Amino acid sequence: MINVLLLSLENPLLLKSGAGRYVKSHLELLRNEVSFTVCTTAAGQNSHGWKTLEIPLDLKAFASFEEAVAAMNFQMIKTVLAYKGQFNFIHANDDITAPAAVYLSEVLALPLISTVHGLESGRKTAAGENVHPYRASLERLLAEKSDQILVLSSMMKTDMQKAFSLPFEQVRVIPHPCIKSRTVKKRMKSVPYFFSCGRFVPEKGFIEWLHAFQQLRKRQPDLELVIAGEVPLQSGIETKARELGIKESVTILPFLCEEERESWLAFCEMAVFPSCYEPFGIAAQESMAAGAAVAVGNNGGWNDFVIDRVTGFQVDFNHPDKAAYALAEIVRDKEQLHKVGQTAEAYILDLHDPGYIKNVFLQHVYHTSF
């Protein structure tokens, strides 16, 4: 059996983001064929599907996220070397594990595989900010030292090749596997509502979405909006909703477990994802698998699977008035919404079939001939 050391900031047993959900899905998909050892932050839980090497990391104890990342990498190196395990590959999950991944790859003489979920430079550009020099250096380090780079969308493959002048064959697109949820659904609201979820960060576009929803409410006054996610901008979203006079129509929830998320999706009018930078779109993919019609921003990794008015709807959220008008027209046509939701569900479950993705990993990634 192939032995893989996987490095991840987010513990797959304590999910907070799409990157963490990717790691958990990856481990569960391949755990019968691959022996994983996961070096990650402590979660206080045990997994029977893989070995976990936990490191202590309190993000609040550091002056900046970059300082915490540097400390985490140092702890990862110490922990792995003390463990003295035997591995065939090292698999880095995003650039924040680059220093440890590259060092361990060189010291242990092992091939380095990396999954890049998105570029920090891309996120910051979309948010109108400057990328931190340390994060920029980590992105370049991982790109230059990885033997194989995995991305989840054709958009990310193009971005990686342009940013780091990488050979076409070095970057492989393998999407997130899509599994139909079997959880029991229960209605969470009696009134019609839109559902959105994601990290509360600028590039997710929630502030722009609130402006569009304010305009939409003038056309559809019975509609409400439910947004679920994590810090750091939760208070800013609440403040903006209050400023726009729509606070009573907007419900803001914390990060949801699968059962809660599936229940909200089961009865929503639409699932809406207004990101201005989205390297893949796991939340949109999961919404489609749940049978919900989705509306997404014009540009993103989801262009690989959201076909306008066939498997979803593409909307320009940069212009709130246009977005509101488009969504009002879409939501009025219940027959089209139902048809698109059904088509999307069948399409995404087939396109991102777990069995196919598992075979790609076993034949082309975790393979001794690599």
Contacts in CASP RR format, 6 or more apart in sequence:
PFRMAT RR
TARGET T0000
AUTHOR 0000-0000-0000
METHOD contacts of the structure
MODEL  1
MINVLLLSLENPLLLKSGAGRYVKSHLELLRNEVSFTVCTTAAGQNSHGW
KTLEIPLDLKAFASFEEAVAAMNFQMIKTVLAYKGQFNFIHANDDITAPA
AVYLSEVLALPLISTVHGLESGRKTAAGENVHPYRASLERLLAEKSDQIL
VLSSMMKTDMQKAFSLPFEQVRVIPHPCIKSRTVKKRMKSVPYFFSCGRF
VPEKGFIEWLHAFQQLRKRQPDLELVIAGEVPLQSGIETKARELGIKESV
TILPFLCEEERESWLAFCEMAVFPSCYEPFGIAAQESMAAGAAVAVGNNG
GWNDFVIDRVTGFQVDFNHPDKAAYALAEIVRDKEQLHKVGQTAEAYILD
LHDPGYIKNVFLQHVYHTSF
1 33 0 8 1.000
1 34 0 8 1.000
1 35 0 8 1.000
2 33 0 8 1.000
2 34 0 8 1.000
2 35 0 8 1.000
2 88 0 8 1.000
2 89 0 8 1.000
2 366 0 8 1.000
2 367 0 8 1.000
2 368 0 8 1.000
3 34 0 8 1.000
3 35 0 8 1.000
3 37 0 8 1.000
3 85 0 8 1.000
3 86 0 8 1.000
3 87 0 8 1.000
3 88 0 8 1.000
3 89 0 8 1.000
4 34 0 8 1.000
4 35 0 8 1.000
4 36 0 8 1.000
4 37 0 8 1.000
4 87 0 8 1.000
4 88 0 8 1.000
4 89 0 8 1.000
4 90 0 8 1.000
4 91 0 8 1.000
4 366 0 8 1.000
5 37 0 8 1.000
5 39 0 8 1.000
5 80 0 8 1.000
5 85 0 8 1.000
5 87 0 8 1.000
5 89 0 8 1.000
5 90 0 8 1.000
5 91 0 8 1.000
5 104 0 8 1.000
5 110 0 8 1.000
6 23 0 8 1.000
6 26 0 8 1.000
6 27 0 8 1.000
6 36 0 8 1.000
6 37 0 8 1.000
6 38 0 8 1.000
6 39 0 8 1.000
6 91 0 8 1.000
6 93 0 8 1.000
7 38 0 8 1.000
7 39 0 8 1.000
7 40 0 8 1.000
7 76 0 8 1.000
7 90 0 8 1.000
7 91 0 8 1.000
7 92 0 8 1.000
7 93 0 8 1.000
7 97 0 8 1.000
7 100 0 8 1.000
7 101 0 8 1.000
8 19 0 8 1.000
8 20 0 8 1.000
8 23 0 8 1.000
8 38 0 8 1.000
8 39 0 8 1.000
8 40 0 8 1.000
8 93 0 8 1.000
8 94 0 8 1.000
8 97 0 8 1.000
9 40 0 8 1.000
9 41 0 8 1.000
9 69 0 8 1.000
9 72 0 8 1.000
9 93 0 8 1.000
9 94 0 8 1.000
9 96 0 8 1.000
9 97 0 8 1.000
10 16 0 8 1.000
10 17 0 8 1.000
10 19 0 8 1.000
10 20 0 8 1.000
10 23 0 8 1.000
10 40 0 8 1.000
10 41 0 8 1.000
10 93 0 8 1.000
11 38 0 8 1.000
11 40 0 8 1.000
11 41 0 8 1.000
11 42 0 8 1.000
11 43 0 8 1.000
11 52 0 8 1.000
11 54 0 8 1.000
12 20 0 8 1.000
12 23 0 8 1.000
12 24 0 8 1.000
12 27 0 8 1.000
12 38 0 8 1.000
12 40 0 8 1.000
12 47 0 8 1.000
13 24 0 8 1.000
13 43 0 8 1.000
13 44 0 8 1.000
13 45 0 8 1.000
13 47 0 8 1.000
13 52 0 8 1.000
14 43 0 8 1.000
14 44 0 8 1.000
14 45 0 8 1.000
15 21 0 8 1.000
15 24 0 8 1.000
15 255 0 8 1.000
16 199 0 8 1.000
16 230 0 8 1.000
16 255 0 8 1.000
17 198 0 8 1.000
17 199 0 8 1.000
17 230 0 8 1.000
18 117 0 8 1.000
18 282 0 8 1.000
18 283 0 8 1.000
19 93 0 8 1.000
19 94 0 8 1.000
19 117 0 8 1.000
20 93 0 8 1.000
21 176 0 8 1.000
21 282 0 8 1.000
22 93 0 8 1.000
22 115 0 8 1.000
22 117 0 8 1.000
22 152 0 8 1.000
22 176 0 8 1.000
22 282 0 8 1.000
23 38 0 8 1.000
23 93 0 8 1.000
25 176 0 8 1.000
25 177 0 8 1.000
25 179 0 8 1.000
27 36 0 8 1.000
27 38 0 8 1.000
27 47 0 8 1.000
27 49 0 8 1.000
27 50 0 8 1.000
28 49 0 8 1.000
29 177 0 8 1.000
29 354 0 8 1.000
29 355 0 8 1.000
29 357 0 8 1.000
29 358 0 8 1.000
29 361 0 8 1.000
30 36 0 8 1.000
30 358 0 8 1.000
30 361 0 8 1.000
30 362 0 8 1.000
30 366 0 8 1.000
31 49 0 8 1.000
31 50 0 8 1.000
33 358 0 8 1.000
33 362 0 8 1.000
34 361 0 8 1.000
34 362 0 8 1.000
34 366 0 8 1.000
35 50 0 8 1.000
35 51 0 8 1.000
36 49 0 8 1.000
36 50 0 8 1.000
36 51 0 8 1.000
37 50 0 8 1.000
37 51 0 8 1.000
37 52 0 8 1.000
37 53 0 8 1.000
37 83 0 8 1.000
37 85 0 8 1.000
37 87 0 8 1.000
38 50 0 8 1.000
38 51 0 8 1.000
38 52 0 8 1.000
38 53 0 8 1.000
39 52 0 8 1.000
39 53 0 8 1.000
39 55 0 8 1.000
39 76 0 8 1.000
39 79 0 8 1.000
39 80 0 8 1.000
39 100 0 8 1.000
40 52 0 8 1.000
40 53 0 8 1.000
40 54 0 8 1.000
40 55 0 8 1.000
41 54 0 8 1.000
41 55 0 8 1.000
41 56 0 8 1.000
41 57 0 8 1.000
41 72 0 8 1.000
42 54 0 8 1.000
42 55 0 8 1.000
42 56 0 8 1.000
42 57 0 8 1.000
43 54 0 8 1.000
44 54 0 8 1.000
46 52 0 8 1.000
53 79 0 8 1.000
53 80 0 8 1.000
53 83 0 8 1.000
55 72 0 8 1.000
55 75 0 8 1.000
55 76 0 8 1.000
55 79 0 8 1.000
56 75 0 8 1.000
57 68 0 8 1.000
57 71 0 8 1.000
57 72 0 8 1.000
57 75 0 8 1.000
59 65 0 8 1.000
59 68 0 8 1.000
61 68 0 8 1.000
62 68 0 8 1.000
62 71 0 8 1.000
66 132 0 8 1.000
66 134 0 8 1.000
66 135 0 8 1.000
69 96 0 8 1.000
69 134 0 8 1.000
69 138 0 8 1.000
70 99 0 8 1.000
70 134 0 8 1.000
72 96 0 8 1.000
72 97 0 8 1.000
72 100 0 8 1.000
73 97 0 8 1.000
73 98 0 8 1.000
73 99 0 8 1.000
73 100 0 8 1.000
74 100 0 8 1.000
76 97 0 8 1.000
76 100 0 8 1.000
76 104 0 8 1.000
77 99 0 8 1.000
77 100 0 8 1.000
77 103 0 8 1.000
77 104 0 8 1.000
80 100 0 8 1.000
80 104 0 8 1.000
81 104 0 8 1.000
81 107 0 8 1.000
87 108 0 8 1.000
87 110 0 8 1.000
88 110 0 8 1.000
88 111 0 8 1.000
88 366 0 8 1.000
88 368 0 8 1.000
89 110 0 8 1.000
89 111 0 8 1.000
89 112 0 8 1.000
89 113 0 8 1.000
89 366 0 8 1.000
89 370 0 8 1.000
90 101 0 8 1.000
90 104 0 8 1.000
90 105 0 8 1.000
90 108 0 8 1.000
90 110 0 8 1.000
90 111 0 8 1.000
90 112 0 8 1.000
90 113 0 8 1.000
91 113 0 8 1.000
91 114 0 8 1.000
91 115 0 8 1.000
92 98 0 8 1.000
92 100 0 8 1.000
92 101 0 8 1.000
92 112 0 8 1.000
92 113 0 8 1.000
92 114 0 8 1.000
92 115 0 8 1.000
92 142 0 8 1.000
92 146 0 8 1.000
93 114 0 8 1.000
93 115 0 8 1.000
93 117 0 8 1.000
94 114 0 8 1.000
94 115 0 8 1.000
94 116 0 8 1.000
94 117 0 8 1.000
94 118 0 8 1.000
95 116 0 8 1.000
95 120 0 8 1.000
95 135 0 8 1.000
95 138 0 8 1.000
95 139 0 8 1.000
95 141 0 8 1.000
95 142 0 8 1.000
96 135 0 8 1.000
96 138 0 8 1.000
98 114 0 8 1.000
98 138 0 8 1.000
98 139 0 8 1.000
98 141 0 8 1.000
98 142 0 8 1.000
98 145 0 8 1.000
99 138 0 8 1.000
99 141 0 8 1.000
101 112 0 8 1.000
101 114 0 8 1.000
101 142 0 8 1.000
101 145 0 8 1.000
102 112 0 8 1.000
102 141 0 8 1.000
102 142 0 8 1.000
102 145 0 8 1.000
104 110 0 8 1.000
105 111 0 8 1.000
105 112 0 8 1.000
105 145 0 8 1.000
111 147 0 8 1.000
111 148 0 8 1.000
111 370 0 8 1.000
112 145 0 8 1.000
112 146 0 8 1.000
112 147 0 8 1.000
112 148 0 8 1.000
113 146 0 8 1.000
113 147 0 8 1.000
113 148 0 8 1.000
113 149 0 8 1.000
113 150 0 8 1.000
113 365 0 8 1.000
114 142 0 8 1.000
114 146 0 8 1.000
114 148 0 8 1.000
114 149 0 8 1.000
114 150 0 8 1.000
115 149 0 8 1.000
115 150 0 8 1.000
115 151 0 8 1.000
115 152 0 8 1.000
116 139 0 8 1.000
116 142 0 8 1.000
116 143 0 8 1.000
116 149 0 8 1.000
116 150 0 8 1.000
116 151 0 8 1.000
116 156 0 8 1.000
116 160 0 8 1.000
117 151 0 8 1.000
117 152 0 8 1.000
117 156 0 8 1.000
117 279 0 8 1.000
117 280 0 8 1.000
118 151 0 8 1.000
118 156 0 8 1.000
118 159 0 8 1.000
118 279 0 8 1.000
119 139 0 8 1.000
119 156 0 8 1.000
119 159 0 8 1.000
119 160 0 8 1.000
119 163 0 8 1.000
119 279 0 8 1.000
120 131 0 8 1.000
120 132 0 8 1.000
120 135 0 8 1.000
120 136 0 8 1.000
120 139 0 8 1.000
121 131 0 8 1.000
121 135 0 8 1.000
121 136 0 8 1.000
121 139 0 8 1.000
121 163 0 8 1.000
122 131 0 8 1.000
122 159 0 8 1.000
122 277 0 8 1.000
123 201 0 8 1.000
123 203 0 8 1.000
123 277 0 8 1.000
124 130 0 8 1.000
124 131 0 8 1.000
125 131 0 8 1.000
125 277 0 8 1.000
126 202 0 8 1.000
126 203 0 8 1.000
126 276 0 8 1.000
126 277 0 8 1.000
127 201 0 8 1.000
127 202 0 8 1.000
127 203 0 8 1.000
127 276 0 8 1.000
127 277 0 8 1.000
128 202 0 8 1.000
129 202 0 8 1.000
139 163 0 8 1.000
139 164 0 8 1.000
140 164 0 8 1.000
142 149 0 8 1.000
143 149 0 8 1.000
143 160 0 8 1.000
143 163 0 8 1.000
143 164 0 8 1.000
143 166 0 8 1.000
144 164 0 8 1.000
146 170 0 8 1.000
147 370 0 8 1.000
148 170 0 8 1.000
148 172 0 8 1.000
148 365 0 8 1.000
148 370 0 8 1.000
149 160 0 8 1.000
149 166 0 8 1.000
149 170 0 8 1.000
149 171 0 8 1.000
149 172 0 8 1.000
150 171 0 8 1.000
150 172 0 8 1.000
150 173 0 8 1.000
150 174 0 8 1.000
150 365 0 8 1.000
151 157 0 8 1.000
151 160 0 8 1.000
151 171 0 8 1.000
151 172 0 8 1.000
151 173 0 8 1.000
151 174 0 8 1.000
151 279 0 8 1.000
152 173 0 8 1.000
152 174 0 8 1.000
152 175 0 8 1.000
152 176 0 8 1.000
152 279 0 8 1.000
152 280 0 8 1.000
152 281 0 8 1.000
152 301 0 8 1.000
153 173 0 8 1.000
153 175 0 8 1.000
153 279 0 8 1.000
153 280 0 8 1.000
153 300 0 8 1.000
153 301 0 8 1.000
153 302 0 8 1.000
153 303 0 8 1.000
153 304 0 8 1.000
154 173 0 8 1.000
154 301 0 8 1.000
154 303 0 8 1.000
154 304 0 8 1.000
155 279 0 8 1.000
155 299 0 8 1.000
155 300 0 8 1.000
155 301 0 8 1.000
155 303 0 8 1.000
155 304 0 8 1.000
156 173 0 8 1.000
156 279 0 8 1.000
156 280 0 8 1.000
156 301 0 8 1.000
157 171 0 8 1.000
157 172 0 8 1.000
157 173 0 8 1.000
159 279 0 8 1.000
160 166 0 8 1.000
160 171 0 8 1.000
161 168 0 8 1.000
161 171 0 8 1.000
172 364 0 8 1.000
172 365 0 8 1.000
174 357 0 8 1.000
174 360 0 8 1.000
174 361 0 8 1.000
174 365 0 8 1.000
175 280 0 8 1.000
175 285 0 8 1.000
175 304 0 8 1.000
175 305 0 8 1.000
175 351 0 8 1.000
175 352 0 8 1.000
175 357 0 8 1.000
176 280 0 8 1.000
176 282 0 8 1.000
176 285 0 8 1.000
176 352 0 8 1.000
177 352 0 8 1.000
177 353 0 8 1.000
177 354 0 8 1.000
177 355 0 8 1.000
177 357 0 8 1.000
177 358 0 8 1.000
178 285 0 8 1.000
178 286 0 8 1.000
178 288 0 8 1.000
178 289 0 8 1.000
178 348 0 8 1.000
178 349 0 8 1.000
178 351 0 8 1.000
178 352 0 8 1.000
178 353 0 8 1.000
178 354 0 8 1.000
179 289 0 8 1.000
179 354 0 8 1.000
180 289 0 8 1.000
180 349 0 8 1.000
181 258 0 8 1.000
181 262 0 8 1.000
181 286 0 8 1.000
181 289 0 8 1.000
181 290 0 8 1.000
183 258 0 8 1.000
183 259 0 8 1.000
183 262 0 8 1.000
183 263 0 8 1.000
184 259 0 8 1.000
185 262 0 8 1.000
185 263 0 8 1.000
185 266 0 8 1.000
185 267 0 8 1.000
186 263 0 8 1.000
187 263 0 8 1.000
187 266 0 8 1.000
187 267 0 8 1.000
188 226 0 8 1.000
188 263 0 8 1.000
188 264 0 8 1.000
188 267 0 8 1.000
189 224 0 8 1.000
189 226 0 8 1.000
189 251 0 8 1.000
189 267 0 8 1.000
191 222 0 8 1.000
191 223 0 8 1.000
191 224 0 8 1.000
192 222 0 8 1.000
192 223 0 8 1.000
192 224 0 8 1.000
192 269 0 8 1.000
193 223 0 8 1.000
193 224 0 8 1.000
193 225 0 8 1.000
193 226 0 8 1.000
193 251 0 8 1.000
193 268 0 8 1.000
193 269 0 8 1.000
194 213 0 8 1.000
194 223 0 8 1.000
194 224 0 8 1.000
194 225 0 8 1.000
194 226 0 8 1.000
194 268 0 8 1.000
194 269 0 8 1.000
194 270 0 8 1.000
194 271 0 8 1.000
194 272 0 8 1.000
194 327 0 8 1.000
195 226 0 8 1.000
195 228 0 8 1.000
195 264 0 8 1.000
195 265 0 8 1.000
195 268 0 8 1.000
195 270 0 8 1.000
195 271 0 8 1.000
195 272 0 8 1.000
195 287 0 8 1.000
195 292 0 8 1.000
196 206 0 8 1.000
196 209 0 8 1.000
196 225 0 8 1.000
196 226 0 8 1.000
196 227 0 8 1.000
196 228 0 8 1.000
196 271 0 8 1.000
196 272 0 8 1.000
196 273 0 8 1.000
196 274 0 8 1.000
197 227 0 8 1.000
197 228 0 8 1.000
197 229 0 8 1.000
197 256 0 8 1.000
197 261 0 8 1.000
197 283 0 8 1.000
198 204 0 8 1.000
198 228 0 8 1.000
198 229 0 8 1.000
198 230 0 8 1.000
198 283 0 8 1.000
199 229 0 8 1.000
199 230 0 8 1.000
200 206 0 8 1.000
200 229 0 8 1.000
200 230 0 8 1.000
200 231 0 8 1.000
200 232 0 8 1.000
200 233 0 8 1.000
200 234 0 8 1.000
200 236 0 8 1.000
200 237 0 8 1.000
201 232 0 8 1.000
201 233 0 8 1.000
202 233 0 8 1.000
203 275 0 8 1.000
203 276 0 8 1.000
203 277 0 8 1.000
203 278 0 8 1.000
204 273 0 8 1.000
204 274 0 8 1.000
204 275 0 8 1.000
205 274 0 8 1.000
205 275 0 8 1.000
205 276 0 8 1.000
205 317 0 8 1.000
206 227 0 8 1.000
206 233 0 8 1.000
206 237 0 8 1.000
206 274 0 8 1.000
207 236 0 8 1.000
207 237 0 8 1.000
207 240 0 8 1.000
208 274 0 8 1.000
208 276 0 8 1.000
208 317 0 8 1.000
208 318 0 8 1.000
208 320 0 8 1.000
208 323 0 8 1.000
209 225 0 8 1.000
209 227 0 8 1.000
209 272 0 8 1.000
209 274 0 8 1.000
209 317 0 8 1.000
209 323 0 8 1.000
210 225 0 8 1.000
210 237 0 8 1.000
210 240 0 8 1.000
210 241 0 8 1.000
210 244 0 8 1.000
210 246 0 8 1.000
210 250 0 8 1.000
211 244 0 8 1.000
211 320 0 8 1.000
212 274 0 8 1.000
212 317 0 8 1.000
212 320 0 8 1.000
212 321 0 8 1.000
212 323 0 8 1.000
212 324 0 8 1.000
212 327 0 8 1.000
213 223 0 8 1.000
213 225 0 8 1.000
213 246 0 8 1.000
213 249 0 8 1.000
213 250 0 8 1.000
213 324 0 8 1.000
214 244 0 8 1.000
214 245 0 8 1.000
214 246 0 8 1.000
214 320 0 8 1.000
214 324 0 8 1.000
215 320 0 8 1.000
215 321 0 8 1.000
215 323 0 8 1.000
215 324 0 8 1.000
215 325 0 8 1.000
216 223 0 8 1.000
216 323 0 8 1.000
216 324 0 8 1.000
216 327 0 8 1.000
216 328 0 8 1.000
217 223 0 8 1.000
217 246 0 8 1.000
217 249 0 8 1.000
218 324 0 8 1.000
219 324 0 8 1.000
219 325 0 8 1.000
219 328 0 8 1.000
220 328 0 8 1.000
220 331 0 8 1.000
223 249 0 8 1.000
223 269 0 8 1.000
223 331 0 8 1.000
224 249 0 8 1.000
224 250 0 8 1.000
224 251 0 8 1.000
225 246 0 8 1.000
225 249 0 8 1.000
225 250 0 8 1.000
225 251 0 8 1.000
226 250 0 8 1.000
226 251 0 8 1.000
226 253 0 8 1.000
226 264 0 8 1.000
226 268 0 8 1.000
227 237 0 8 1.000
227 250 0 8 1.000
227 251 0 8 1.000
227 252 0 8 1.000
227 253 0 8 1.000
228 252 0 8 1.000
228 253 0 8 1.000
228 254 0 8 1.000
228 255 0 8 1.000
228 256 0 8 1.000
228 260 0 8 1.000
228 261 0 8 1.000
228 264 0 8 1.000
229 253 0 8 1.000
229 254 0 8 1.000
229 255 0 8 1.000
229 256 0 8 1.000
230 254 0 8 1.000
230 255 0 8 1.000
234 252 0 8 1.000
237 252 0 8 1.000
238 247 0 8 1.000
238 252 0 8 1.000
241 247 0 8 1.000
241 250 0 8 1.000
241 252 0 8 1.000
256 264 0 8 1.000
261 286 0 8 1.000
262 290 0 8 1.000
265 271 0 8 1.000
265 286 0 8 1.000
265 287 0 8 1.000
265 290 0 8 1.000
265 291 0 8 1.000
265 292 0 8 1.000
266 290 0 8 1.000
266 292 0 8 1.000
268 292 0 8 1.000
269 293 0 8 1.000
269 331 0 8 1.000
269 337 0 8 1.000
270 292 0 8 1.000
270 293 0 8 1.000
270 294 0 8 1.000
270 295 0 8 1.000
270 313 0 8 1.000
270 327 0 8 1.000
270 330 0 8 1.000
270 331 0 8 1.000
270 337 0 8 1.000
271 283 0 8 1.000
271 284 0 8 1.000
271 287 0 8 1.000
271 292 0 8 1.000
271 293 0 8 1.000
271 294 0 8 1.000
271 295 0 8 1.000
272 294 0 8 1.000
272 295 0 8 1.000
272 296 0 8 1.000
272 327 0 8 1.000
273 281 0 8 1.000
273 283 0 8 1.000
273 284 0 8 1.000
273 287 0 8 1.000
273 294 0 8 1.000
273 295 0 8 1.000
273 296 0 8 1.000
273 297 0 8 1.000
273 302 0 8 1.000
274 296 0 8 1.000
274 297 0 8 1.000
274 315 0 8 1.000
274 317 0 8 1.000
274 323 0 8 1.000
275 281 0 8 1.000
275 296 0 8 1.000
275 297 0 8 1.000
275 300 0 8 1.000
276 297 0 8 1.000
276 299 0 8 1.000
276 317 0 8 1.000
276 318 0 8 1.000
277 300 0 8 1.000
278 284 0 8 1.000
278 296 0 8 1.000
278 297 0 8 1.000
278 299 0 8 1.000
278 300 0 8 1.000
278 301 0 8 1.000
278 302 0 8 1.000
279 300 0 8 1.000
279 301 0 8 1.000
280 301 0 8 1.000
280 302 0 8 1.000
281 300 0 8 1.000
281 301 0 8 1.000
281 302 0 8 1.000
284 294 0 8 1.000
284 296 0 8 1.000
284 302 0 8 1.000
284 306 0 8 1.000
285 302 0 8 1.000
285 305 0 8 1.000
285 348 0 8 1.000
285 352 0 8 1.000
287 294 0 8 1.000
288 294 0 8 1.000
288 305 0 8 1.000
288 306 0 8 1.000
288 311 0 8 1.000
288 312 0 8 1.000
288 341 0 8 1.000
288 344 0 8 1.000
288 345 0 8 1.000
288 347 0 8 1.000
288 348 0 8 1.000
289 345 0 8 1.000
289 348 0 8 1.000
289 349 0 8 1.000
290 345 0 8 1.000
291 341 0 8 1.000
291 342 0 8 1.000
291 344 0 8 1.000
291 345 0 8 1.000
292 341 0 8 1.000
293 312 0 8 1.000
293 313 0 8 1.000
293 330 0 8 1.000
293 337 0 8 1.000
293 338 0 8 1.000
293 340 0 8 1.000
293 341 0 8 1.000
293 344 0 8 1.000
294 306 0 8 1.000
294 312 0 8 1.000
294 313 0 8 1.000
294 341 0 8 1.000
294 344 0 8 1.000
295 312 0 8 1.000
295 313 0 8 1.000
295 314 0 8 1.000
295 315 0 8 1.000
295 327 0 8 1.000
295 330 0 8 1.000
296 302 0 8 1.000
296 306 0 8 1.000
296 312 0 8 1.000
296 313 0 8 1.000
296 314 0 8 1.000
296 315 0 8 1.000
297 314 0 8 1.000
297 315 0 8 1.000
297 316 0 8 1.000
297 317 0 8 1.000
298 314 0 8 1.000
298 315 0 8 1.000
298 316 0 8 1.000
305 311 0 8 1.000
305 347 0 8 1.000
305 348 0 8 1.000
305 351 0 8 1.000
305 352 0 8 1.000
306 312 0 8 1.000
306 313 0 8 1.000
306 314 0 8 1.000
306 344 0 8 1.000
308 314 0 8 1.000
309 336 0 8 1.000
309 340 0 8 1.000
310 340 0 8 1.000
310 343 0 8 1.000
311 340 0 8 1.000
311 341 0 8 1.000
311 343 0 8 1.000
311 344 0 8 1.000
311 347 0 8 1.000
311 348 0 8 1.000
312 340 0 8 1.000
312 341 0 8 1.000
312 344 0 8 1.000
313 326 0 8 1.000
313 330 0 8 1.000
313 340 0 8 1.000
315 323 0 8 1.000
315 326 0 8 1.000
315 327 0 8 1.000
316 322 0 8 1.000
316 323 0 8 1.000
316 326 0 8 1.000
317 323 0 8 1.000
330 336 0 8 1.000
330 337 0 8 1.000
331 337 0 8 1.000
364 370 0 8 1.000
END
